[in-house]
Structure formats: C-alpha cells, structure tokens
Amino acid sequence: MVLNDIYDRLKSFTALVLNDPSLNLTIIEANQNAPRPKKPFVTISVGPMNVVAMPVKADIDASGIQQVISYMSFIAEFNAYSDTRHESEEILSTLQKYFRTDLAFRHFKGDMSYLSTVAGVMTMPQVEGVVWENRAILEAEFSVTQTILDDVGLIEHVVITDETSGEEFTINK
C-alpha cells in the first residue's frame, strides 16, 4: 500500500463516520498550498513509515517472482477546525470512537488497522487573524502491510566442472 492509498483510506473513513449533513464538513490532506476551506474542516497528516517486523517472503513462483510483505506503522494526525465552541473536539472524539469498530475493520480491509491512540483529543485554540479559532488534535497509530513483487529470477540449470577429470555435469531444476 502506497502513501496515496493510506490518505485515501483515512479520508474516506473520516467522511464515512462524520457524515452528519448538518456539519457540512470538508476533509483534506494537511500542508497543502491552497486556500483554507470553510469551517468546519478536518486535516489529515501521515507521519513517516516505521518497519515493525521482519518481512515475510513467499515462495518464488514459476516466473521467478517472489512476494515480500512488510509490516509498518505510522502516526496519523487529525486536526479539526471550527468557529463553534468545542465543535472541533466533538468531531475528533466521534472519529476516535469508530477506530475500534467492525466498521473500521471492514473499511481498512485487513491490510491497514488502528493500533492505538498516541495523543487523545486535545484542544489547541490558536489565533487566526484577529480572532481565536477552535482547533483540536488527535494522533493515532496505524499499522499497514505493503507487498512488493521482487523479480529474483530462476536458475534453470547449474553446470559443474569436475576439476580432476575436466568432465562437466549439468544439474537441471
């Protein structure tokens, strides 16, 4: 799974569980060079991938291809912004409640899963222009599997030369 897939899954899951039409919520990736959307909105940022276990290597198939599965974890940071008092905390608290549900398991399809909350919902009001803006942060750790196909090749046969007699022997697969 590549980074764009992770962002897509996190954004669609967030939209799925925060689908209250009265919110009219926008969900975007953080750190974009674009105008800010109308509040309320949620930004999602994915931290670096950390390899958490040895990769699992499958058998080499008939064409010399081997699947290598790596297990990694990352921290996702969710920021909610609002002009309504405590709305940003409520948005992220609702999101956090759904991380350990069957809905999350089915949505992430087993190749991505919620591990733990690193930092629970925190209020982080900040000055935006000349007014205070309601902002909350939630950090959660997820695991993800990444499968790559490694073309390791095949050895069709081996030729061994007997150094005393000079005779060659061919060993076929």
C-alpha positions in Angstrom: 0.0 0.0 0.0 1.4 3.3 -1.0 1.1 6.7 0.8 -1.7 7.9 -1.5 -3.7 4.8 -0.7 -3.3 5.5 3.0 -4.5 9.1 2.6 -7.5 7.9 0.5 -8.5 5.3 3.1 -8.1 7.7 6.1 -10.1 10.4 4.3 -12.9 8.1 3.2 -13.1 6.6 6.7 -13.3 10.0 8.3 -16.0 11.1 5.8 -17.9 7.8 6.5 -18.1 8.2 10.3 -18.6 12.0 10.2 -21.3 12.0 7.6 -23.6 14.3 9.6 -25.2 16.6 6.9 -25.6 19.4 9.4 -21.8 19.7 9.8 -21.1 20.2 6.1 -17.6 19.0 6.9 -14.6 19.2 4.5 -11.8 16.7 4.8 -8.4 17.5 3.3 -4.7 16.5 3.5 -2.6 18.8 5.7 0.1 21.1 4.5 -1.3 22.0 1.0 -0.7 25.2 -0.8 -4.3 26.0 -1.3 -6.9 28.4 0.3 -8.4 27.1 3.6 -11.8 25.6 3.2 -14.8 26.9 5.0 -15.1 25.7 8.6 -15.6 23.2 10.0 -12.9 21.1 8.3 -10.5 18.3 9.2 -6.9 17.9 8.0 -5.1 14.6 7.9 -1.3 14.2 8.0 0.5 10.9 7.8 3.9 10.6 9.5 6.9 8.5 8.4 6.6 4.8 8.0 8.4 2.6 10.6 9.2 -1.0 9.8 8.0 -3.0 12.8 8.9 -6.6 11.8 10.9 -8.7 9.5 9.4 -9.0 6.1 7.7 -12.2 5.1 8.9 -13.8 1.8 6.6 -16.1 -0.1 7.8 -18.9 -2.3 9.2 -18.0 -5.7 6.7 -18.6 -8.4 7.3 -20.3 -11.8 8.4 -17.0 -13.4 10.9 -16.0 -10.7 8.7 -13.6 -8.8 8.6 -13.5 -5.0 6.1 -11.6 -2.9 7.7 -9.8 0.0 5.3 -8.5 2.7 6.5 -5.8 5.0 4.7 -4.7 8.2 4.9 -1.0 9.1 3.3 1.5 11.4 2.7 5.3 11.1 1.2 8.1 13.1 -1.8 9.9 11.6 -2.6 13.3 12.9 -6.1 14.6 12.6 -6.8 18.4 13.1 -10.3 19.7 13.3 -11.0 23.5 12.9 -14.3 25.2 13.7 -15.8 28.6 14.7 -18.3 26.9 17.1 -17.2 26.3 20.7 -16.0 22.7 21.3 -17.2 21.5 17.9 -13.7 20.5 16.8 -13.2 18.3 19.9 -16.6 16.7 19.3 -15.7 16.0 15.7 -12.5 14.2 16.6 -14.0 12.4 19.6 -16.6 10.9 17.3 -13.9 9.9 14.9 -11.8 8.3 17.6 -14.8 6.2 18.8 -15.0 4.5 15.5 -11.4 3.4 15.2 -12.0 0.1 17.2 -15.2 -0.9 15.5 -16.1 -3.5 12.9 -16.8 -0.7 10.5 -13.1 0.3 10.7 -12.0 -3.3 10.2 -14.2 -3.7 7.1 -13.2 -0.3 5.7 -9.5 -0.9 6.0 -9.8 -4.4 4.6 -7.3 -6.0 6.9 -4.2 -4.5 5.2 -4.4 -1.4 7.5 -5.6 -1.3 11.0 -5.8 1.1 14.0 -3.3 0.2 16.8 -3.6 2.8 19.5 -4.3 6.5 20.3 -0.9 8.2 20.8 -2.5 11.5 21.9 -6.2 11.7 22.7 -8.3 14.6 21.6 -6.6 17.8 22.7 -7.9 21.4 22.4 -5.4 23.6 20.7 -7.0 27.0 20.2 -5.0 29.4 18.1 -5.2 32.9 16.8 -6.3 33.1 13.2 -6.1 36.7 12.0 -7.5 38.7 14.9 -9.8 36.0 16.5 -9.4 32.8 18.4 -10.1 29.7 16.3 -11.4 26.5 17.8 -8.9 23.7 16.9 -8.4 20.1 18.2 -5.8 17.5 17.5 -5.9 13.7 17.6 -2.9 11.4 16.9 -3.5 7.7 16.2 -1.1 4.9 15.3 -2.0 2.6 12.5 -0.3 -0.5 11.0 -0.2 -1.3 7.4 1.1 -4.0 5.2 3.0 -3.4 2.0 3.5 -6.1 -0.6 6.2 -5.8 -3.2 6.9 -8.2 -6.1 10.6 -9.0 -6.2 11.9 -10.4 -9.5 14.5 -12.8 -8.0 14.8 -14.8 -11.2 15.2 -18.5 -11.7 18.2 -20.8 -12.1 17.2 -23.2 -14.9 20.3 -25.4 -14.5 23.7 -25.5 -13.0 26.9 -26.7 -14.8 29.6 -28.2 -12.5 33.0 -29.0 -13.7 35.0 -31.8 -12.1 38.4 -30.2 -11.7 40.3 -33.5 -11.7 38.7 -35.1 -14.8 37.6 -31.9 -16.5 34.1 -33.5 -17.1 31.1 -31.2 -16.9 27.8 -32.2 -15.2 24.6 -30.4 -15.7 22.0 -30.3 -12.9 18.5 -29.4 -14.0 15.8 -28.0 -11.8 
